């Protein structure tokens, strides 16, 4: 049976990518890629597996599990990305403006990518998809070609499950880093239908514990979190918050005075705090789905 290393080497050979090329796309060291290829490291993390799959033009699900089809050729993916990059530049008024929106001084990087002098890396994809209005911009769901039925579009997308849990109560101690405990595959069609503006690479599953958010969220629910949505001032909703070394799930909204308030949905234990800068609070992301089919 083919191993993860076998599939990775096969995909790299098919895409004509070296370890250095893949390292650049994943923003990791070439040594880390070599360790995975040689089997010294069992596999990439869930996030880097998805990045590698996108860079190599294969299904992330196939690369991770060996199941399903390998997907379209890397050349097709490269052409698709260049097409979408050109459309993104045109949408905002040119390469220079897109470059500035990505944090560059001008559009030189964009010009080099469009002329194939520089690869369109995962970092570039992420920077563009984090711009307002461009979430999922490089997803193949945007391809309206009537004959496009590639498995790239239909293969399940593995969404990482974080080992951390978030409390709907007094708080769950947070691990110092986000450890991935596994993956739950989601259908691209389900994502397009239910949460069309979400970028799949930024989604995470996390367990919720406690009863302070009932009836919206029940104790033990698995929650789908969009980690690109970290500004409660821009959108009221249910957020995962990190404060004082613990994770919380709370509703955050603007009050009549424009201040951000944090509260619980359970009327029996409803509490309200104001985010006024007195305490350091990190917003991890917005809860967009309580698993089991209840929209949040």
C-alpha positions in Angstrom: 0.0 0.0 0.0 1.3 3.4 -1.0 2.5 5.6 1.9 2.1 9.3 2.4 5.7 9.7 1.2 5.0 7.7 -1.9 2.0 9.9 -2.8 4.0 13.1 -2.1 6.9 12.0 -4.3 4.5 11.0 -7.0 2.7 14.3 -6.9 6.0 16.2 -6.9 7.3 14.3 -9.9 4.0 14.8 -11.8 4.0 18.6 -11.0 7.8 18.8 -11.7 8.4 20.4 -8.3 11.5 20.1 -6.3 11.7 20.0 -2.5 12.8 23.7 -2.6 9.8 24.6 -4.8 7.4 22.9 -2.4 9.2 24.5 0.7 8.7 27.9 -0.9 5.0 27.2 -1.5 4.5 26.0 2.1 6.7 28.7 3.6 8.8 26.1 5.4 12.4 25.0 5.1 13.5 22.6 2.4 14.9 20.3 5.2 11.4 19.9 6.5 10.2 18.7 3.1 13.2 16.3 2.8 12.4 14.9 6.2 8.8 14.1 5.1 9.9 12.7 1.8 12.4 10.4 3.5 9.9 9.2 6.1 11.7 10.8 9.0 8.5 12.8 9.6 5.3 10.8 9.1 3.4 13.5 7.1 2.7 17.2 6.9 0.3 18.8 9.3 -3.3 19.1 8.1 -2.7 22.7 7.1 0.5 22.1 5.2 -1.0 19.0 3.6 -3.7 21.2 2.1 -1.1 23.8 1.0 1.0 21.0 -0.6 -1.9 19.6 -2.4 -2.9 23.0 -3.8 0.7 23.7 -4.8 1.0 20.3 -6.5 -2.4 20.3 -8.1 -3.8 17.2 -6.3 -6.6 16.5 -3.9 -5.8 17.2 -0.3 -7.9 14.2 0.7 -6.1 11.9 -1.7 -2.7 13.1 -0.5 -3.6 12.6 3.1 -5.4 9.3 2.8 -4.7 7.7 -0.6 -8.5 7.5 -1.2 -10.3 9.1 -4.1 -8.7 10.4 -7.3 -5.4 12.3 -7.6 -7.0 15.2 -9.4 -6.0 17.6 -12.2 -2.5 18.2 -13.5 -0.5 20.9 -11.8 -0.3 22.8 -15.1 -4.0 23.2 -15.1 -3.9 24.5 -11.5 -1.2 27.0 -12.4 -3.1 28.3 -15.4 -6.2 28.6 -13.2 -4.4 30.6 -10.5 -2.8 32.9 -13.1 -6.3 33.5 -14.6 -7.8 34.3 -11.2 -4.9 36.5 -10.3 -5.4 38.6 -13.4 -9.1 38.8 -12.6 -8.3 40.0 -9.1 -6.0 42.7 -10.3 -8.6 43.9 -12.8 -11.3 43.9 -10.1 -9.4 46.4 -7.9 -8.0 48.6 -10.7 -4.7 47.0 -11.6 -1.6 45.1 -10.3 -0.2 48.1 -8.4 -3.4 48.5 -6.4 -3.7 44.7 -5.7 0.0 44.7 -4.6 -0.7 47.5 -2.1 -3.7 45.7 -0.8 -1.5 42.7 -0.2 1.1 44.8 1.7 3.6 45.4 -1.1 4.9 48.8 -2.2 3.7 48.3 -5.8 2.5 45.6 -8.2 5.9 44.3 -9.3 5.3 40.9 -7.6 1.9 40.6 -9.3 3.4 41.4 -12.7 6.1 38.8 -12.2 3.5 36.2 -11.3 1.3 37.0 -14.3 4.2 36.7 -16.6 5.2 33.4 -15.0 8.6 34.7 -13.8 7.5 34.1 -10.2 5.3 31.2 -8.8 1.9 32.0 -7.3 2.6 30.6 -3.9 0.2 29.6 -1.1 1.3 32.8 0.7 0.0 34.8 -2.3 -3.2 32.9 -2.4 -3.7 33.5 1.4 -2.9 37.2 1.2 -5.5 37.7 -1.6 -8.2 35.6 0.0 -7.8 37.5 3.2 -8.7 40.8 1.4 -12.4 41.7 2.0 -14.5 40.4 -0.9 -11.9 37.8 -2.1 -12.6 34.9 0.3 -12.3 31.6 -1.6 -11.1 33.5 -4.7 -8.9 30.7 -5.9 -11.3 27.9 -5.3 -12.1 25.9 -8.4 -15.8 26.5 -7.6 -15.4 29.8 -9.5 -14.6 27.9 -12.7 -17.8 28.2 -14.8 -16.5 26.1 -17.7 -19.4 23.7 -18.5 -17.1 20.7 -19.0 -15.1 21.1 -15.8 -15.9 18.0 -13.7 -12.5 17.5 -12.2 -12.3 15.7 -8.9 -10.4 18.7 -7.6 -13.8 20.4 -7.2 -15.6 17.4 -5.7 -13.1 15.7 -3.4 -13.8 16.1 0.3 -11.8 18.9 2.0 -10.2 17.8 5.3 -10.8 20.5 8.0 -8.5 20.2 11.0 -9.9 19.4 14.4 -8.1 21.3 17.1 -7.1 19.5 20.3 -8.0 22.6 22.2 -11.6 22.9 23.5 -13.4 26.1 24.2 -15.6 26.7 27.2 -19.1 28.0 27.3 -18.6 28.7 31.0 -15.6 29.4 33.2 -13.0 28.8 30.4 -10.9 25.9 29.2 -7.2 26.0 29.6 -5.7 26.6 26.2 -2.7 24.7 24.9 0.2 26.9 24.1 -0.1 26.1 20.4 -3.0 24.9 18.2 -2.5 21.1 18.0 -4.4 19.2 15.3 -6.1 16.1 16.6 -7.4 14.9 13.3 -9.6 16.0 10.4 -13.2 16.0 9.4 -13.9 16.0 5.7 -16.4 18.5 4.3 -17.9 18.4 0.8 -16.9 21.4 -1.4 -20.6 21.5 -2.5 -21.7 21.7 1.1 -19.2 24.6 1.8 -20.3 26.5 -1.3 -24.0 26.1 -0.4 -23.8 26.8 3.3 -20.9 29.1 3.8 -20.0 30.3 0.2 -17.7 33.1 1.4 -15.5 31.0 3.7 -11.9 30.1 2.7 -11.6 26.4 3.4 -7.9 26.6 4.5 -8.9 29.0 7.3 -11.6 26.8 8.8 -11.1 24.8 12.0 -13.2 22.5 14.1 -13.2 22.9 17.9 -15.2 21.2 20.7 -17.4 23.4 22.9 -18.0 22.5 26.5 -20.5 23.9 29.1 -24.0 25.3 28.9 -23.7 29.1 29.0 -24.4 29.3 25.2 -27.6 27.1 25.2 -29.9 27.0 23.3 -27.6 28.3 20.5 -24.8 25.8 21.2 -25.1 22.6 23.3 -22.5 21.1 25.5 -20.2 18.8 23.5 -21.1 20.4 20.1 -18.3 20.4 17.4 -18.1 24.0 16.1 -16.9 25.2 12.8 -14.7 28.3 13.2 -13.7 30.8 10.5 -10.3 32.1 11.6 -10.3 34.9 9.1 -13.2 36.6 10.9 -11.5 38.2 13.9 -13.2 41.6 14.1 -16.4 41.6 16.2 -16.7 45.3 15.5 -17.4 44.5 11.9 -19.9 41.7 12.6 -21.8 40.6 15.7 -21.7 36.9 16.3 -20.4 34.0 18.4 -16.6 34.1 18.7 -13.9 31.9 20.2 -11.9 34.2 22.5 -8.6 33.6 24.3 -8.1 35.5 27.6 -5.9 34.8 30.7 -4.7 31.5 29.2 -8.2 30.1 28.6 -10.5 29.7 25.6 -14.1 30.9 25.7 -17.1 30.8 23.4 -19.1 33.9 23.8 -21.4 36.2 21.9 -19.8 39.6 21.0 -21.9 42.5 19.8 -21.9 46.3 19.8 -24.1 48.0 22.3 -26.0 51.3 21.8 -22.9 53.3 22.8 -20.7 51.5 20.2 -18.8 49.4 22.9 -18.2 45.7 22.3 -20.0 43.5 24.9 -19.4 39.9 25.6 -22.3 37.8 26.8 -23.7 34.3 27.1 -26.9 33.2 25.4 -28.3 31.1 28.3 -30.8 33.4 30.1 -30.3 31.6 33.4 -26.6 32.5 33.6 -26.4 35.5 31.4 -23.4 37.7 32.1 -22.1 40.8 30.3 -18.6 42.1 30.0 -17.3 45.1 28.0 -14.2 44.8 25.9 -12.6 48.2 26.8 -9.0 47.3 26.5 -8.5 46.7 30.2 -7.8 43.0 29.7 -6.0 41.4 26.8 -8.4 39.3 24.7 -7.4 37.6 21.5 -10.2 36.8 19.0 -9.5 33.3 17.4 -12.4 33.4 15.0 -16.1 33.4 14.5 -18.3 30.3 15.0 -20.2 29.9 11.8 -21.7 26.5 12.3 -22.6 24.3 15.3 -22.1 20.8 14.0 -25.4 18.9 13.8 -26.9 21.3 11.3 -27.7 24.4 13.4 -26.7 27.7 11.9 -25.1 30.2 14.3 
